[in-house]
Amino acid sequence: MTLRYYLILMSIGAFICWLAWFFVLNSTDPTQAGFFGFLFFYCSLFLALAGTFSVIGFLIKKIILKDDQVVFHHVKSTFRQGLLVAGIIVAGLFLLQIDLFAWWSAILLILIFIAIEGIIFTNRKYTNR
């Protein structure tokens, strides 16, 4: 799969997930939505945010690094970071829904993100390419 094909598919997938999220948002009554209503809300939002942050993060890295030779190697890290940021946002919204969101929980979510990124960054193997 080429880089251009990946970015097009990821953008289309994120757009479809945003449409699904808006559909769930407009067609579900939160006072009567059961488990599946909230499950669809959070899953579609997570996938939409993950796709959007992955594509935007990759484009930002490409602009900053300006190195077209190794730009494809950044796809994996930006996808992982997009998943983590989307997970933090959805976790924060879930905590807000169940009235457990506070300043300390937001800081804790950010520290969890930093810890996961740090663990992944320190455990990767360096190769001479």
N, C-alpha and C positions, 0 to 999 in steps of 0.2 A: 504494500500500500504506500502510495506516495504521500508526501507531507501535505500537498494541496488537497488531495482526496480526503485525508484524515480531517483537515480543518473544515472542509465543506460538510462532511458527514457529521462532525461534532457540532457544527453550527446549526445544521438542520435538526439534529436530535435535540439540541437545547431549545430551539424555537418550538418544536412540537411539545416538549415538556412544559414550556411556558404557556402554550395554548391549553394544555391539559390542566395546568394549575389554575388558570383563569376560569376554565370551565367548572372545575371543582369549587372555586371561590364563589362563582356566581350562582351555582345550582345547589349548593349545600347550605342548609340552615344550621348554624353552629349550635343552636339550642336543642335541635332535634337530631343532629348527626350523631351516630353511634361511633363505635370503634372504627368501622371501615371508612366513614366519612373523614375522620381525622387521619387515618392511615393514608388514604389517597391524597389528602391535602399535604401532609408532610413528605410523602414519597415523591410526589410530582414536584414539589418545591425543592427538595434535595437534589433531584436529578437535573432540574433546570438550572439551579445555582452551580452545581458541579460542572456542567457543560459550559456554562457562561464563563465561570472563573477559569476554567482550563484554557479556553480559547483566548480570553483576554490576557491571562498570565503568559501564555506562550507568545502572543504578539508583543507584549511588553518586553519579554526577554529577548525576542528577536530584534527589536528596535534598540534596546540598550546594548546588547552584545555586538551587533552588526557583523556577525561572523556566519556566513552562509554555509560554511563547510560542516560545522558540528551542530547546526541548529536543530537537526532531527533528534539529537540525543536529549534535548530539553523537554520533549513531549512527555516522557514518563514522569519527570519531576513536576511539571506543571499540572498534569492530570492528578497526581497524588495530592498536590497542594490545593487544587480545586476541590477535591473530595473532602479534604480536612477542613477547609474554610466553610464549605457548604454544611458539613456536619456540625461545626461550631454554631453556625447561624440557626440551623434547625434545632439543635439542642437548646440554644438560648430561647427560641420561641416556645419550645415545649416546656421549659422551666417557667417561662412567663405565663403559659396557659395554666399550669398547676400552682401558680402563685409561690414559686420558690426562687424566682429570679431576683437577684440583688447585686450590688456592686462587687461583692466578694465572689459570687458565682461567675460573674463575667470575667473577673481576673483569673479565676480558676480554670475556666474554659480556655482562655488565652495561654495560660501556662501549660495546659495539657497539649495544645497545639505546638507550642515551642518545644516541649519535651519529646513529642512524637517526631517532629522534624529533626531534632537533635539526635535522637536515637537512630533514625534512618540515615542521617548524614554521616554519623560516626561509624556506622556498621557497613557502609558500602565499600567495596573493594576498588582500589585504584589500579588502573591498567595504563600501560604506556602505549597510547595510540597516537 
